[in-house]
Amino acid sequence: MSNPQIAVPNQAAAGSSSLLMATALTFASLILLPAVAAQVGMSSSVSSALRIALMKAAAKRYN
């Protein structure tokens, strides 16, 4: 008696929220992180390491 049509919107919502989170993490790593790092005087190697960590988190979150 289960209705497969009810499960489809839930899966679509989970996929779109995952995509939104990955997009937000990517935006943060490409735009926000370098701007904040420049303001606080962080070295480029530290900001690069943080950028890599955020990009890996975004890739893991989307998959």
Secondary structure, DSSP 8 states (H G I E B T S, - for coil): ---HHHHHHHHHHHHHHHHHHHHHHHHIIIIIHHHHHHHHT--HHHHHHHHHHHHHHHHHHH-
